[in-house]
Amino acid sequence: MAEEEKIPLLKPYKMGKIHLSHRIVLAPLTRSRSYGNVAQPHAILYYSQRTTKGGLLIAEATGVSDTAQGYPNTPGIWNKEQAEAWKPIVKAVHDKGGIFFCQISHAGRVSNYDYQPNGQAPISSTHKMIPPQKELDDTMIEFSPPRCLTIEEIPLIINDFKLAARNAIEAGFDGVEIHGAHGYILEQFMKDSANDRIDEYGGSLENRCRFALEIVKAVIDEIGAERVGIRLSPFADYNECWDSNPEELGLYMVQSLNKYGILYCHMIEGRMLIVDDRRQIPRHLLPMRKAFNGTFIVARGFDRDEGNKAVAEGYTDLVAYGRLFLANPDLPRRFELNSPLNKYNKFTLYIADPIVGYTDYPFLED
Ligand SMILES: Cc1cc2nc3c(=O)[nH]c(=O)nc-3n(C[C@H](O)[C@H](O)[C@H](O)COP(=O)(O)O)c2cc1C
């Protein structure tokens, strides 16, 4: 297809030194199929199904330490065995010409004793516990009372992110995405609903963002700014994490990130609206998009039309798709042809099965 005939989502884009052939990104998706916190060989098929030449994929949240988990069977990247296990998966994506970033993550208090070494308390910015929450598949998850990190312990967690980033590069990933969204540990520090500290990591906006920015700096110093992105969700309220001034928080973060020359900022939209039976993205992120110097990625609630509009109007550079990409391994092709889409099955999102709800979503030609 000639360049000028392509829909906006299918136009090429240069992200730093990386040439992307289109703007449709695989959003990070926890799939709970990494037994014993080790990525499994069945992930080779799952990720390669969703790979296109020149397309960007972000791997599921991957733990930076043995205290990072909050869900069953999530992968880690804090030790050699885990890094080795990622290698064939990364290779499969590269063999098809994809670009693959690893989302490095720590759940903090979004966890319970069962996921912690020796059944200890999850760690957080606070002692405040999260009440039980309903998951997308309607299951309820319970949390345990967290232990508030002492100021002396904070550098250890920052170091875990740094080592995880190093391991990700050694496993072959093109870069890492620091998980600073959805109420996990970075947000537990950033947002005033969860941070009740009285030391230099609590109180003012600058203090609350210190932990996240120290992680950014440590990771960038370790692997280089051109290989680091971050995911942020100032407008979201997942896992009891919200902020009284999300716009100020988002702006402060992107302005600070500019100083580090981070490659991309991946932001979660506010709640989608339905107007005249059509979905409409509220576009809360415009001030952050304008203030940020690097590549901007948006996610949450986008479909083909809203994604095309967002790119055409300069609201974003790239659009990450979660549920649509999960259920449609050939999403870029379907968008190109404007074909019907498979629906995702909410009951198989997090089951441990290595095939069902994972690699058995049909392609167009099936
Ligand atoms: C099954 C599932 C797992 C998810 N896991 C992660 C994750 O590991 N890391 C993350 O940042 N977001 C995660 N998300 C959020 C998605 O990346 C995405 O932001 C969300 O689904 C909204 O986009 P969508 O409307 O295109 O689905 C997950 C979402 C789903 C449905």
The ligand as an SDF file (V2000), in Angstrom:
LIG
                    3D

 31 33  0  0  0  0  0  0  0  0999 V2000
   -5.3180   -9.4220   31.2550 C   0  0  0  0  0  0  0  0  0  0  0  0
   -4.6820   -8.0770   31.4810 C   0  0  0  0  0  0  0  0  0  0  0  0
   -3.4430   -8.0000   32.0480 C   0  0  0  0  0  0  0  0  0  0  0  0
   -2.8060   -6.7620   32.2200 C   0  0  0  0  0  0  0  0  0  0  0  0
   -1.5200   -6.7110   32.7030 N   0  0  0  0  0  0  0  0  0  0  0  0
   -0.8550   -5.5420   32.7390 C   0  0  0  0  0  0  0  0  0  0  0  0
    0.5220   -5.5060   33.0830 C   0  0  0  0  0  0  0  0  0  0  0  0
    1.1650   -6.5320   33.3200 O   0  0  0  0  0  0  0  0  0  0  0  0
    1.1310   -4.2970   33.1190 N   0  0  0  0  0  0  0  0  0  0  0  0
    0.4620   -3.1310   32.8260 C   0  0  0  0  0  0  0  0  0  0  0  0
    1.0520   -2.0520   32.8640 O   0  0  0  0  0  0  0  0  0  0  0  0
   -0.8360   -3.1560   32.4660 N   0  0  0  0  0  0  0  0  0  0  0  0
   -1.4950   -4.3150   32.3810 C   0  0  0  0  0  0  0  0  0  0  0  0
   -2.7950   -4.3470   31.9570 N   0  0  0  0  0  0  0  0  0  0  0  0
   -3.3960   -3.1120   31.4200 C   0  0  0  0  0  0  0  0  0  0  0  0
   -3.2220   -3.0690   29.8890 C   0  0  0  0  0  0  0  0  0  0  0  0
   -1.8580   -2.9190   29.5390 O   0  0  0  0  0  0  0  0  0  0  0  0
   -4.0140   -1.9030   29.2640 C   0  0  0  0  0  0  0  0  0  0  0  0
   -3.5410   -0.6770   29.7440 O   0  0  0  0  0  0  0  0  0  0  0  0
   -5.4980   -2.0400   29.5740 C   0  0  0  0  0  0  0  0  0  0  0  0
   -5.9820   -3.3030   29.1840 O   0  0  0  0  0  0  0  0  0  0  0  0
   -6.3060   -0.9350   28.8510 C   0  0  0  0  0  0  0  0  0  0  0  0
   -6.1180   -1.0020   27.4640 O   0  0  0  0  0  0  0  0  0  0  0  0
   -7.2140   -1.6840   26.5000 P   0  0  0  0  0  0  0  0  0  0  0  0
   -8.4830   -0.8810   26.6900 O   0  0  0  0  0  0  0  0  0  0  0  0
   -6.6220   -1.5370   25.1350 O   0  0  0  0  0  0  0  0  0  0  0  0
   -7.3890   -3.0990   26.9470 O   0  0  0  0  0  0  0  0  0  0  0  0
   -3.4650   -5.5680   31.8330 C   0  0  0  0  0  0  0  0  0  0  0  0
   -4.7600   -5.6480   31.2880 C   0  0  0  0  0  0  0  0  0  0  0  0
   -5.3700   -6.8760   31.0950 C   0  0  0  0  0  0  0  0  0  0  0  0
   -6.7210   -6.9270   30.4540 C   0  0  0  0  0  0  0  0  0  0  0  0
  1  2  1  0
  2  3  1  0
  2 30  2  0
  3  4  2  0
  4  5  1  0
  4 28  1  0
  5  6  2  0
  6  7  1  0
  6 13  1  0
  7  8  2  0
  7  9  1  0
  9 10  1  0
 10 11  2  0
 10 12  1  0
 12 13  2  0
 13 14  1  0
 14 15  1  0
 14 28  1  0
 15 16  1  0
 16 17  1  0
 16 18  1  0
 18 19  1  0
 18 20  1  0
 20 21  1  0
 20 22  1  0
 22 23  1  0
 23 24  1  0
 24 25  2  0
 24 26  1  0
 24 27  1  0
 28 29  2  0
 29 30  1  0
 30 31  1  0
M  END
$$$$
